[in-house]
Amino acid sequence: MIRVGIDLSPLDDQSKYRGIGKYTERLVGALKKVSDIELIDYSKEKNVDLIHYPFFDFFFLTLPLFKPKKTVVTIHDCIPLAFPDQYPPGVKGRSKFLIQRTSLTNASAVITDSENSKNDIVKYLNYPTEKIHVVYLAADSSFGVVKNVKEKNEIRKKYKLPKKFVLYVGDVNYNKNLPSLIKAFSQVRDKADLVLVGKSFENKNLNEVKEILSLIKELGLEEKVHFTGYVADADLKVIYNLASVYCLVSLYEGFGLGVLEAMSCGCPVVTSNLSSLPEAVGDSALLIDPYSIDEISKAIKKFLDSKKEREEYTKKGIKRAGLFSWRKVAEETAEVYKKVTEK
């Protein structure tokens, strides 16, 4: 039995609404079902064999320099390092980055979400490749095809969803490439509406949200773009089922969980041919150059125009999403724990 102390701080703040919070919550739930792992809240109990930090911040101190126990760290992506102009750390941030990078050197192992992220961790953090373990994520088992017409109608009414729409679910950060998605959508505005789901859209004071609203107004899309704000998974599952196409045209993703959630629900996916996204979707989505608005637009149009294409990629997507599960995530994470504690 391995006693694992896990840092649960991502469940205590705004991170719980984001990918880091979902990862931590689902990992804990899945690990509880692994027979030879005992999970301990590290903030309350120090008598453990190993400590797992399920997140890593480049510009804030999240890792102790001195590690009394063997340590596993999850690094989801290197977005701030890949786009330094968009994520300027400032003087304090640079100092903290040096401390964080130094602290990482004596971590026993790193877990990351994709081969792309693994390569970037080696590139930007100079961490030994042999100590990095790729563990692919998965959509939660609650996501799936909804056949209940009444349930679909209730959710459509609750969120005032249009009859035919393109869907985006996520944050508003630079890497999400939302201006390009909105510009691409404007080229097919006569065929569908655009629905943007995410808690960040509720904050009208965010510069990114201001820019999105300004672009929507500039393109005359006020009546065509709809915001839902935060949506719980139970309702989100139905929204994926109602959408004609899901778009994630990011410039970089550590994994891109939304594409698997959409595919699990039978929603065709348009996504980027960059970073980890091809690893996640395989040949089960339309891959585009996220820097090409025309490519994005043509891919969206293809799904909106062709029932045959939608049905083909719906089948492919459901099959692809079925290859990933939180049971596998937990088992592969437990294997990393075992390797670390056996050394």
C-alpha positions in Angstrom: 0.0 0.0 0.0 1.4 3.4 -1.0 0.3 6.4 1.1 0.0 9.3 -1.3 -0.3 12.9 0.0 -2.1 14.9 -2.6 -2.2 18.7 -2.7 -5.9 19.6 -3.0 -5.5 23.4 -3.2 -6.8 23.5 -6.8 -10.3 22.6 -5.4 -10.3 25.6 -3.0 -10.2 28.6 -5.3 -11.1 29.7 -8.8 -9.1 26.8 -10.3 -11.9 24.4 -9.4 -13.8 25.8 -12.4 -10.9 25.3 -14.7 -9.0 22.4 -16.1 -6.7 22.1 -13.1 -9.6 21.8 -10.7 -11.4 19.2 -12.9 -8.2 17.2 -13.2 -7.5 17.2 -9.5 -11.1 16.3 -8.6 -11.4 13.5 -11.2 -7.9 12.1 -10.4 -8.7 11.8 -6.7 -12.1 10.1 -7.5 -10.4 7.6 -9.8 -7.4 6.9 -7.6 -9.7 6.0 -4.7 -10.7 2.9 -6.8 -7.1 1.7 -7.2 -6.6 -1.0 -4.6 -3.0 -0.4 -3.5 -3.1 3.4 -3.2 -4.2 5.2 -0.1 -4.9 8.9 -0.7 -4.2 11.4 2.0 -5.0 15.2 2.1 -1.4 16.3 2.5 -2.4 19.6 4.2 -3.8 17.5 7.1 -1.5 14.5 7.3 2.3 14.4 6.8 2.9 10.7 7.3 3.0 9.7 3.6 5.3 7.8 1.2 5.0 10.3 -1.6 3.5 13.8 -2.3 1.7 14.6 -5.6 1.3 18.2 -6.6 -1.4 18.0 -9.4 -0.4 21.4 -10.9 2.7 23.6 -11.5 2.7 27.4 -11.8 5.7 28.9 -13.6 5.4 32.3 -12.0 4.1 31.5 -8.5 5.7 29.4 -5.8 3.8 26.1 -5.8 6.6 23.7 -5.0 8.8 23.7 -1.9 12.6 23.8 -2.5 13.2 21.2 0.3 11.2 18.0 -0.3 11.1 15.7 2.7 9.3 13.0 0.7 9.5 11.7 -2.8 7.6 14.1 -5.1 5.5 13.8 -8.3 4.4 16.9 -10.1 1.8 17.3 -12.8 2.7 19.9 -15.5 -0.2 20.2 -17.9 1.4 22.5 -20.4 4.1 25.2 -21.1 1.8 27.9 -22.5 3.3 30.9 -20.7 6.8 29.9 -21.9 5.7 29.2 -25.4 4.1 32.6 -25.7 6.3 34.9 -23.5 5.0 38.1 -25.1 1.5 37.3 -24.1 2.3 36.1 -20.6 4.9 38.6 -19.3 6.0 37.5 -15.8 7.5 40.8 -14.6 10.5 41.0 -12.3 8.9 39.1 -9.4 7.6 36.5 -11.8 11.0 35.9 -13.4 12.5 35.4 -9.9 9.8 33.0 -8.9 10.2 31.1 -12.2 13.9 30.5 -11.4 13.0 29.2 -8.0 10.2 27.0 -9.4 12.6 25.6 -12.1 15.2 24.9 -9.5 12.7 23.2 -7.2 11.5 21.0 -10.0 15.0 19.6 -10.6 14.8 17.4 -7.4 11.2 16.2 -8.1 11.2 12.5 -8.4 9.0 12.5 -11.5 6.8 14.6 -13.7 3.4 13.6 -15.1 2.1 15.4 -18.2 -0.9 15.2 -20.5 0.8 14.6 -23.9 3.9 13.9 -25.8 3.9 17.5 -27.0 3.9 18.8 -23.5 6.6 16.3 -22.6 8.8 17.7 -25.4 8.2 21.3 -24.2 9.0 20.4 -20.6 12.4 19.2 -21.7 12.8 22.2 -24.0 11.8 25.0 -21.6 12.6 23.5 -18.2 15.5 21.2 -19.0 13.9 18.4 -17.0 15.2 14.9 -17.8 13.1 13.2 -20.4 13.3 9.8 -18.8 11.6 11.1 -15.6 8.6 12.5 -17.5 5.6 10.2 -17.9 2.8 10.9 -20.4 -0.7 10.1 -19.0 -3.5 11.0 -21.4 -6.6 12.5 -19.8 -10.2 11.5 -20.5 -13.7 12.9 -20.6 -15.6 12.2 -17.4 -17.8 9.1 -17.7 -20.9 11.4 -17.2 -20.4 12.7 -20.8 -22.2 10.7 -23.5 -25.0 10.6 -26.1 -28.3 12.0 -24.8 -31.4 10.5 -26.5 -34.0 12.0 -24.2 -35.8 14.6 -26.4 -37.5 16.2 -23.4 -34.2 16.7 -21.6 -32.7 18.3 -24.7 -35.7 20.7 -25.1 -35.4 21.7 -21.4 -31.7 22.6 -21.7 -32.3 24.4 -25.0 -35.0 26.5 -23.3 -33.0 27.0 -20.1 -30.0 28.5 -21.9 -32.0 30.1 -24.8 -30.0 28.1 -27.3 -30.6 28.6 -31.0 -31.8 25.7 -33.2 -28.4 25.3 -35.0 -25.2 26.4 -33.5 -21.4 26.1 -33.4 -20.1 25.5 -29.9 -17.0 26.6 -27.9 -16.4 25.6 -24.3 -13.5 27.0 -22.4 -11.5 30.0 -21.2 -10.6 33.2 -22.9 -6.8 33.1 -22.7 -4.6 34.1 -25.7 -3.8 30.5 -26.6 -7.5 29.7 -27.2 -7.4 31.9 -30.3 -11.0 33.1 -29.9 -10.7 36.1 -32.2 -9.9 33.7 -35.1 -12.8 31.5 -34.3 -15.2 34.4 -34.2 -13.9 35.8 -37.5 -14.2 32.3 -39.1 -17.7 32.0 -37.7 -18.7 35.4 -39.3 -18.1 33.8 -42.7 -20.9 31.2 -42.0 -23.2 33.4 -39.9 -26.1 32.7 -42.3 -25.9 28.9 -41.5 -25.8 28.8 -37.7 -25.2 30.8 -34.5 -22.2 30.6 -32.1 -22.5 29.6 -28.5 -19.6 30.4 -26.1 -19.6 28.5 -22.8 -17.3 29.3 -19.9 -17.1 31.1 -16.5 -14.6 33.7 -17.8 -17.1 35.1 -20.2 -19.1 36.3 -17.1 -16.3 38.8 -16.3 -16.9 41.8 -18.6 -13.9 43.6 -17.0 -11.4 41.1 -18.4 -9.4 42.6 -21.3 -9.8 39.4 -23.3 -13.6 39.5 -22.9 -13.7 43.2 -23.8 -11.8 42.4 -27.0 -14.2 39.6 -27.8 -17.2 41.8 -27.3 -15.7 44.6 -29.4 -14.9 42.1 -32.2 -18.5 40.8 -32.1 -19.9 44.3 -32.4 -17.4 45.2 -35.1 -18.5 42.2 -37.2 -22.2 42.8 -36.5 -22.6 39.5 -34.7 -24.5 40.7 -31.6 -27.6 38.7 -32.5 -25.6 35.6 -33.6 -23.3 35.0 -30.7 -24.7 33.7 -27.4 -23.0 33.5 -23.9 -24.1 31.0 -21.3 -21.5 31.7 -18.6 -20.5 28.8 -16.4 -22.4 25.5 -17.1 -22.3 22.4 -14.8 -21.3 19.2 -16.5 -24.8 17.7 -16.2 -26.1 20.5 -18.5 -23.0 20.8 -20.5 -23.3 17.2 -21.7 -26.7 18.1 -23.2 -25.4 21.2 -24.8 -22.7 19.2 -26.6 -25.4 16.9 -27.8 -27.4 19.8 -29.2 -24.5 21.4 -31.0 -23.9 21.0 -34.7 -20.1 21.2 -34.3 -17.6 21.9 -31.5 -14.6 24.1 -32.3 -11.3 24.3 -30.4 -8.9 26.2 -32.6 -6.2 26.8 -30.0 -2.7 27.7 -30.8 -1.6 25.5 -27.9 -3.2 23.0 -25.5 -1.7 20.7 -22.9 -4.3 18.2 -24.0 -7.6 19.8 -24.9 -10.1 17.9 -22.8 -13.1 19.6 -24.5 -12.5 17.7 -27.8 -12.9 14.4 -26.0 -16.0 15.6 -24.1 -17.6 16.7 -27.4 -16.7 13.5 -29.2 -18.1 11.4 -26.2 -21.4 13.2 -26.8 -21.4 12.6 -30.5 -20.6 16.1 -31.5 -18.4 16.5 -34.6 -15.1 18.4 -33.8 -13.0 21.0 -35.6 -9.7 21.5 -34.0 -6.1 22.6 -34.5 -3.3 20.7 -36.1 -0.9 22.1 -33.5 0.5 21.0 -30.1 -1.3 18.1 -28.4 -4.6 18.2 -30.2 -3.7 15.8 -33.0 -2.7 13.3 -30.3 -6.1 13.7 -28.6 -8.3 13.3 -31.7 -6.3 11.1 -34.1 -8.3 11.0 -37.4 -11.6 11.5 -35.6 -11.9 15.3 -36.1 -11.3 17.9 -38.9 -7.8 19.3 -38.3 -7.1 22.9 -39.4 -4.3 25.5 -39.3 -5.5 27.7 -36.4 -3.7 30.7 -38.1 -5.9 30.4 -41.2 -9.4 31.9 -40.7 -10.5 30.5 -44.1 -9.5 26.9 -43.1 -11.4 27.2 -39.8 -14.4 28.6 -41.7 -14.4 25.9 -44.4 -14.2 23.1 -41.8 -17.2 24.5 -39.9 -19.1 24.9 -43.1 -18.4 21.3 -44.1 -20.1 20.0 -40.9 -23.0 22.5 -41.1 -23.7 21.6 -44.8 -23.2 17.9 -44.8 -25.3 15.5 -42.6 -23.1 12.6 -44.0 -19.9 14.3 -42.8 -21.5 14.9 -39.4 -22.6 11.3 -39.0 -19.2 10.0 -40.1 -17.3 12.0 -37.6 -19.9 11.4 -34.9 -19.2 7.7 -35.1 -15.4 8.2 -35.3 -15.5 10.6 -32.3 -17.5 8.3 -30.1 -15.1 5.4 -30.8 -12.0 7.6 -30.3 -13.3 9.0 -27.0 -13.9 5.5 -25.8 -10.2 4.8 -25.9 -9.6 7.2 -22.9 -10.9 6.7 -19.4 -10.3 8.0 -15.9 -9.7 4.4 -14.8 -6.7 4.3 -17.2 -5.6 7.7 -15.9 -5.6 6.4 -12.3 -3.9 3.2 -13.2 -1.1 4.9 -15.2 -0.7 7.5 -12.4 -0.4 4.7 -9.8 2.3 3.1 -11.9 4.3 6.3 -11.7 3.9 6.3 -7.9 5.1 2.7 -7.8 8.2 3.4 -9.9 9.1 6.4 -7.7 8.7 4.7 -4.4 10.6 1.6 -5.5 13.7 3.6 -6.3 
